[in-house]
Amino acid sequence: MAFHSRAQEYVLGTRKVKLVQGAVLSLEYPVPSAVKNAVEPRYMAGDEGRPDEFTKLRYTAATCDPNDFTIRNGYDLRPRMYNRHTELIIAITYYNEDKVLLARTLHGVMENVRDIVNLRNSGFWRNGGPAWQKIVVCLIFDGIDKVDKNVFDVLATVGIYQDGVVKKDVDGKETVAHIFEYTSQISVTPDQQLVRPSRDGDSSRNLAPVQLMFCLKQKNSKKINSHRWLFNAFGRLLNPEVAILIDAGTKPGRRSLLALWEAFYNDKDLGGACGEIHAMPWRRGKKLLNPLVAIQNFEYKISNILDKPLESAFGYVSVLPGAFSAYRFRAIMGRPLERYFYGDHTLSQILGKKGIDGMNIFKKNMFLAEDRILCFELVAKAGQKWHLCYVKAAKGETDVPEGAAEFLIQRRRWLNGSFAASLYSLMHFGRIYRSGHNIIRLLFLHVQLVYNLANVLFSWFSLASYWLTTSVIMDLVGTPETARDYHGWPFGDVGSPIVNVLVKYVYLLFVLLQFILALGNRPKASERTYLASFVVFGLVQGYILVLTTYLVYLALREPLGDQISFASGSAVLDSFFGGGDGVAGVILIALITIYGLNFLASVLYLDPWHMFHSFPQYLILMSAYVNILMVYAFNNWHDVSWGTKGSDSADALPSAHIVKDDGTEDAMVEEVEKEQADIDTQFEATVRRALAPMQETTDGPAEKKTVEDSYKSFRTGLVVSWLISNVVLVIIVTSDSFTALGVPEAATTRTP
């Protein structure tokens, strides 16, 4: 018998539903016949499941804060109502992705659930009960108005959503979240193909039943609030052992979720873990032709090869990416989640000065990288010895920004948030001593402390480092020196110094331009200028790479044995590091650290392909990372938004009005009941829309340039023109001659 079914009364095509505790609206609706008939008979017969979960869609209008979503207040969820133990909850957080991206994630998750269920010798089966009953997949949508409407068709096809069900308020009390529950065996692939169980052949190929929960928040209240619904509302009711977080658009690889769960199952002190994330190459690597996609793919890959395994060995992975990570629920309960949710805007009034509105600008930026805060708080939890790790076997593909504007906006949040969070972890490192880690773990954490401190320092001085490297290499290669019979290269004694000075001026001019753009213009309004900046810095870096290759040739054209003295240990060090005339040792170390280490690590990792299709683009654009991205990020330190708009309304939704039952005076809601034929007819149209191929667009809807944007663009052009003209005048007047353009007469040192 369905939950609350005894409180349902049908009168003239309507039914009256009694509110739980007189306040909570929870209804059940028949699902379309096609969805119900797709379920394998063994589940419908009640051998492993309950018929109601396959035939009825449960809807709950939550009019409360996530912290108040409790049994005491009348709220409940099907897995708990059915007395099922939830071992694993998989949360898919969604903002405004299209139906292809959502289907890619949801279908990938359902395939992973099938892989877990098919492993009958795993812990999921040994500990009693069917494996699928221990897994809950929860979709959390951040606001109704931001949802791509085609996504609702996909969800309705799966069976977890129906049109005309949601209520914007219950007797005047605004609905905060609309919660749907259904157990489905249907999925939609990213190619808009419908996947249903086959009644013939091997049933292990069929998708297992998946307990789906769909939490549709009425207003956009950011991702942290979505996680508060997951952990504080659903997590406290279901009490899962492990929670896996996936962003919509991220596709988990086969058996990746099983690999994450097994890491927790085999290590009782593991508090959090993440898998490998790489950029989605699309068909035949088409997207890697975009340099911005290629450099992000290289970043992901090399981080998974060098950074994550090293940090995992120490026991503290500085960031478990929210797009694909997992946590042990009881490990993050308490202070870690409490600190994590300080960044939730909806708690600002309750928390007061501790909330986001009471924070200074440093702390607000820190919560832009809230996953880093959670990682540190988890490792530093008082009296506990939780550690974090990287699971190589768990892989996920994710979509990355393809345009300069969205790339800048994303990296502004990442860079500022990670910088602030890194400083936070360094300043509060002393809390590690109150944890329960043993002496060996503490020793490794101290080594990592030095490593993280060095990373922060290198990041802070990276702007100067790139300029000094660029300037010194051009001077070494391009400036002639008659005393040593060295000629400027590649444009001769006269041309090389002039070209190098021009390149330096262009480099500095575009660095200055980044400050002007970052302080006054929106990236979307100045996208062409930013694209031009990427091109210019890429050309300069390409020129530097050519000069570097020539410098290496000069350094290594003589045998290393002739350049390095082996007379004594001090002589070896002195000659190797350029104490004499040779600098072959320094060049050799630079080659090994920049190229050799990446190639060697990638080959040892059995994943070297990114070194061929993504590393060249990274080499060309790596200076732009600092000169464009970091300049924009630091100049917008005051901007603590996520690049999304604030709360949105849902005024078009119907309301639920309470009436009193004539006999019992109980609070009731009168609901129109649809005929099954009407439900099926509506479902047929929904499926056709869901399976229709999506029209691909390259740029999406163009954002109009506002009047203020045009004013700012004019101001930028005016300031840049003014600066250029004045700098040119200074160069002409202060140069020894106009043709020399201020080139110094000689350089002091060079490579032989």
Residue pairs with C-beta under 8 A, 6 or more apart in sequence:
1 52
2 28
2 52
2 56
3 26
3 28
3 52
3 58
3 76
3 78
3 81
4 17
4 18
4 20
4 26
4 27
4 28
5 28
7 17
7 18
8 15
8 16
8 17
8 18
9 15
9 16
10 673
13 672
13 673
14 670
14 671
14 672
14 673
15 670
15 671
15 673
16 659
16 661
16 668
16 669
16 670
16 671
17 25
17 26
17 27
17 668
17 669
17 670
17 671
18 661
18 666
18 667
18 668
19 25
19 26
19 74
19 170
19 658
19 666
19 667
19 668
19 669
20 26
20 74
20 75
21 73
21 74
22 666
22 667
23 63
23 73
23 74
23 170
23 667
24 60
24 61
24 63
24 73
24 74
24 75
25 60
25 61
25 167
25 170
25 656
25 669
26 58
26 59
26 60
26 61
26 76
27 58
27 59
27 60
27 165
27 669
27 671
28 52
28 56
28 57
28 58
28 59
29 56
29 57
29 59
29 162
29 165
29 674
30 36
30 55
30 56
30 57
30 674
30 676
30 679
31 54
31 55
31 56
31 57
31 159
31 162
31 182
31 679
32 159
32 679
32 680
32 682
32 683
33 676
33 679
33 680
34 680
34 683
34 684
34 687
35 158
35 159
35 184
35 186
35 683
36 54
36 55
38 185
38 186
38 196
38 197
39 54
39 185
39 197
39 209
40 185
40 197
40 199
40 203
40 206
42 48
43 49
43 54
43 185
43 209
44 51
44 54
44 55
48 130
48 132
48 133
48 209
49 130
49 133
49 183
49 209
50 82
53 78
53 82
53 181
53 182
53 183
53 211
54 183
54 209
56 182
57 159
57 160
57 161
57 162
57 165
57 180
57 181
57 182
58 78
58 180
58 181
58 182
59 165
59 166
59 178
59 179
59 180
59 181
60 75
60 178
60 179
60 181
61 166
61 167
61 170
61 175
61 178
61 179
61 656
62 69
62 75
62 175
62 176
62 177
62 178
62 179
62 233
63 169
63 170
63 173
63 174
63 175
63 176
64 73
64 75
64 176
65 176
65 346
66 177
66 225
66 228
66 229
66 232
66 233
67 228
67 232
67 233
69 75
69 229
69 232
69 233
69 234
69 236
69 237
70 236
70 237
71 237
75 233
75 237
76 237
77 179
77 181
77 213
77 234
77 237
77 238
78 181
78 183
78 211
79 86
79 133
79 136
79 211
79 238
80 237
80 238
82 133
84 129
84 133
84 134
85 129
85 134
86 134
86 135
86 136
86 238
86 239
86 240
86 241
87 124
87 127
87 134
87 135
87 240
87 241
87 242
87 261
88 134
88 135
88 136
88 240
88 241
88 242
88 243
88 244
88 257
88 261
89 135
89 136
89 137
89 138
89 230
89 234
89 235
89 238
89 240
89 242
89 243
89 244
89 329
90 109
90 135
90 136
90 137
90 138
90 243
90 244
90 246
90 257
91 138
91 139
91 140
91 226
91 227
91 230
91 243
91 244
91 245
91 246
92 102
92 105
92 106
92 109
92 137
92 138
92 139
92 140
92 246
92 247
92 248
93 140
93 142
93 223
93 226
93 227
93 245
93 246
93 247
93 248
93 322
94 102
94 139
94 140
94 141
94 142
94 147
94 151
94 248
95 141
95 142
95 143
95 146
95 220
95 223
95 248
95 644
96 146
96 147
96 148
97 148
97 151
97 248
97 249
98 148
98 150
98 151
98 694
99 148
99 150
99 151
99 153
99 154
99 690
99 694
100 190
100 192
100 694
101 190
101 248
101 249
101 399
102 151
102 154
102 248
102 249
103 154
103 187
103 188
103 189
103 190
103 192
104 190
104 249
104 251
105 246
105 247
105 248
105 249
105 250
105 251
105 252
106 137
106 139
106 154
106 158
106 187
106 188
107 187
107 188
107 189
107 190
107 195
108 251
108 252
108 253
109 137
109 210
109 246
109 252
109 257
110 137
110 187
110 207
110 208
110 210
111 207
111 254
112 252
112 254
112 255
112 256
112 257
112 258
113 132
113 135
113 137
113 207
113 208
113 210
113 257
114 204
114 206
114 207
114 208
115 254
115 255
115 257
115 258
116 122
116 124
116 131
116 135
116 208
116 257
116 258
116 261
117 124
117 130
117 131
117 132
117 208
118 204
118 208
119 125
119 131
119 258
122 131
122 258
122 262
123 265
124 131
124 134
124 135
125 131
131 208
132 208
132 209
132 210
132 211
133 211
135 210
135 211
136 211
136 213
136 234
136 238
136 240
137 210
137 211
137 212
137 213
138 212
138 213
138 214
138 215
138 230
138 234
139 155
139 160
139 212
139 213
139 214
139 215
140 215
140 217
140 226
140 229
140 230
141 147
141 214
141 215
141 216
141 217
142 217
142 220
142 221
142 222
142 223
142 225
142 226
143 217
143 218
143 219
143 220
143 221
143 647
143 648
144 216
144 217
144 218
144 219
144 648
144 650
144 653
145 220
145 648
145 649
145 650
146 220
146 644
146 648
147 216
150 689
150 690
150 694
152 161
152 163
153 686
153 687
153 689
153 690
154 188
154 690
155 161
155 214
156 162
156 163
156 683
156 686
156 690
157 186
157 188
157 194
157 683
157 686
157 687
157 690
157 691
158 184
158 186
158 187
158 188
158 212
159 182
159 184
159 186
159 212
160 180
160 181
160 182
160 184
160 212
160 213
160 214
161 180
161 214
162 679
163 682
163 686
164 654
165 178
165 180
166 175
166 178
166 216
166 653
166 654
167 175
167 178
167 653
167 654
167 655
167 656
168 174
168 175
168 218
168 650
168 651
168 653
168 654
168 655
169 175
169 655
169 656
170 655
170 656
170 658
170 669
171 655
171 656
171 657
171 658
172 655
174 218
175 218
176 217
176 218
176 219
177 215
177 216
177 217
177 218
177 229
178 215
178 216
178 217
178 218
179 213
179 214
179 215
179 216
180 212
180 213
180 214
180 216
181 211
181 212
181 213
181 214
182 212
183 209
183 210
183 211
183 212
184 209
184 210
184 212
185 196
185 197
185 206
185 207
185 208
185 209
185 210
186 194
186 195
186 196
186 207
187 194
187 195
187 207
188 194
188 195
188 690
188 691
189 195
190 251
192 690
192 691
192 692
192 693
192 694
193 691
194 687
194 691
195 207
197 203
197 206
197 207
198 205
198 206
213 234
215 226
215 229
215 234
217 225
217 226
217 229
218 650
219 647
219 648
219 649
219 650
220 644
220 645
220 646
220 647
220 648
221 344
221 345
221 346
221 647
222 344
222 345
222 642
222 644
223 322
223 642
224 340
224 341
224 343
224 344
224 367
224 370
225 344
225 345
225 346
227 245
227 340
227 341
228 341
228 344
228 346
228 347
230 243
230 245
231 243
231 329
231 332
231 337
232 337
232 341
235 243
235 329
239 329
240 329
241 264
241 328
241 329
241 330
242 260
242 261
242 264
242 326
242 327
242 328
242 329
243 326
243 327
243 329
244 257
244 260
244 261
244 325
244 326
245 322
245 323
245 324
245 325
245 326
245 327
246 252
246 323
246 324
246 396
247 322
247 323
247 324
247 398
249 398
249 399
250 277
250 323
250 324
250 396
250 397
250 398
250 399
251 280
251 396
251 397
251 398
252 275
252 324
252 394
252 395
252 396
253 394
253 395
253 396
253 397
255 393
256 275
256 393
256 394
256 395
256 396
257 394
259 275
259 391
259 393
259 394
260 273
260 275
260 326
260 391
260 394
261 326
263 270
263 273
263 326
263 389
263 391
263 394
264 270
264 273
264 326
264 328
267 389
269 385
269 386
269 387
270 328
270 386
270 387
270 388
270 389
271 327
271 328
271 331
271 332
271 378
271 379
271 381
271 384
271 386
271 387
271 388
272 317
272 320
272 325
272 326
272 327
272 328
272 331
272 332
272 374
272 375
272 378
272 386
272 388
272 389
273 320
273 325
273 326
273 388
273 389
273 390
273 391
273 394
274 308
274 317
274 320
274 321
274 324
274 325
274 326
274 388
274 390
274 391
274 394
275 324
275 325
275 390
275 391
275 392
275 393
275 394
275 395
275 396
276 300
276 304
276 308
276 390
276 392
276 394
276 395
276 396
277 300
277 304
277 321
277 323
277 324
277 395
277 396
277 397
277 398
278 297
278 300
278 301
278 304
278 395
278 396
278 397
278 398
278 610
279 287
279 288
279 293
279 296
279 297
279 300
279 397
279 398
279 399
279 400
280 287
280 397
280 398
280 399
280 400
281 287
281 288
281 297
285 613
287 293
287 402
288 294
288 297
288 613
288 614
290 402
291 534
291 538
291 617
291 620
291 621
292 400
292 401
292 402
292 403
292 404
292 407
292 534
292 621
293 400
293 402
294 613
294 614
294 617
294 618
295 614
295 617
295 618
295 621
295 622
295 625
296 400
296 401
296 407
297 400
297 610
297 614
298 610
298 614
298 615
298 617
298 618
299 618
301 602
301 607
301 610
301 614
302 598
302 601
302 602
302 610
304 390
304 392
305 601
305 602
305 605
305 607
306 597
306 598
306 601
308 317
308 390
309 390
309 392
310 451
311 317
311 318
311 388
311 390
311 448
312 388
312 389
312 390
313 444
314 444
314 445
314 447
314 448
315 379
315 387
315 388
315 389
315 437
315 441
315 444
315 445
316 375
316 376
316 379
316 387
316 388
316 445
316 448
317 375
317 388
317 389
317 390
318 372
318 375
318 376
318 422
318 425
318 452
319 369
319 371
319 372
319 375
319 418
320 326
320 327
320 371
320 374
320 375
320 388
321 371
322 371
323 396
323 398
324 394
324 396
324 398
325 371
327 374
327 378
328 386
331 378
331 381
331 384
331 386
332 340
332 374
332 378
334 381
335 377
335 381
335 382
336 374
336 377
336 378
336 381
337 374
339 373
339 374
339 377
340 370
340 373
340 374
340 377
341 347
342 351
342 354
342 355
342 356
342 359
342 367
343 356
343 367
343 370
343 373
344 355
344 356
345 356
345 357
347 355
347 356
348 355
348 356
348 357
348 358
349 355
349 357
351 358
352 358
356 364
356 367
359 367
361 637
361 638
361 640
362 420
362 423
363 420
364 640
365 416
365 417
365 419
365 420
365 637
365 640
366 373
366 417
366 420
366 421
366 424
367 373
367 417
367 640
368 413
368 414
368 416
368 417
368 420
368 640
368 642
369 413
369 414
369 416
369 417
369 418
369 420
369 421
370 417
372 417
372 418
372 421
372 422
372 425
373 421
373 424
375 388
376 421
376 424
376 425
376 428
378 386
378 388
379 386
379 387
379 388
379 432
379 435
379 445
380 428
380 431
380 432
380 434
380 435
381 435
382 431
382 434
382 435
383 434
383 435
383 436
384 435
384 436
385 435
385 436
385 437
385 438
385 441
387 437
387 441
401 407
401 410
403 527
403 699
404 523
404 527
404 530
404 531
404 534
405 523
405 524
405 527
405 530
406 523
407 629
408 523
408 530
408 628
408 629
408 632
409 523
409 643
410 643
411 629
411 632
411 633
412 629
412 632
412 633
412 636
412 639
413 642
413 643
415 629
415 630
415 633
415 634
416 633
416 634
416 636
416 637
419 456
419 459
422 452
422 455
422 456
423 456
425 452
426 449
426 452
426 453
426 456
429 449
432 442
432 445
433 442
437 445
458 465
459 630
462 626
462 630
463 511
463 626
463 627
463 630
463 631
466 623
466 626
466 627
467 507
467 508
467 511
469 544
470 504
470 507
470 540
470 544
470 623
471 504
473 544
473 547
473 548
473 551
474 500
474 503
474 504
474 544
474 547
475 500
475 747
476 547
476 551
476 747
476 749
476 750
476 751
477 488
477 489
477 496
477 547
477 550
477 551
477 750
477 751
478 488
478 489
478 491
478 496
478 497
478 499
478 500
478 547
479 488
479 496
479 497
479 500
479 743
479 744
479 746
479 747
479 750
480 486
480 487
480 488
480 493
480 496
480 497
480 746
481 746
481 747
481 750
484 750
484 752
486 750
486 752
487 493
488 494
488 495
488 496
488 497
489 496
489 547
489 550
490 496
490 546
490 547
490 550
491 498
491 499
497 740
497 743
498 739
498 740
498 741
498 743
500 743
501 741
501 742
501 743
502 741
503 540
503 543
505 727
505 731
506 536
506 540
507 537
507 540
509 723
509 724
509 727
510 533
510 536
510 537
510 627
511 627
511 631
512 723
513 529
513 533
513 720
514 533
514 627
514 628
514 631
514 632
515 631
515 635
516 716
516 719
516 720
517 526
517 529
517 530
517 533
517 632
517 716
518 631
518 632
518 635
518 636
519 635
520 712
520 715
520 716
521 529
521 709
521 712
521 713
521 716
522 709
522 712
523 530
523 632
524 703
525 705
525 706
525 709
525 712
525 713
526 713
526 716
529 716
530 628
533 624
533 627
533 628
534 621
534 624
534 628
537 621
537 623
537 624
537 627
537 628
538 620
538 621
538 624
540 623
541 619
541 620
541 621
541 622
541 623
541 624
542 620
545 619
545 620
551 587
551 751
552 587
552 591
554 751
554 752
555 582
555 583
555 584
555 587
555 751
555 752
556 584
556 587
556 588
558 582
558 584
558 752
560 584
560 588
563 575
563 582
563 584
563 585
564 572
564 575
564 576
564 582
564 584
564 585
565 571
565 572
565 574
565 575
565 580
566 572
573 579
574 580
575 582
575 585
576 584
576 585
576 586
577 585
577 586
578 585
578 586
581 752
582 752
583 751
587 751
598 611
598 615
599 608
599 611
602 608
602 610
602 611
656 669
657 669
657 670
658 667
658 668
658 669
659 667
659 668
659 669
659 670
660 666
660 667
660 668
661 667
661 668
731 741
731 742
732 738
734 742
735 741
735 742
736 742
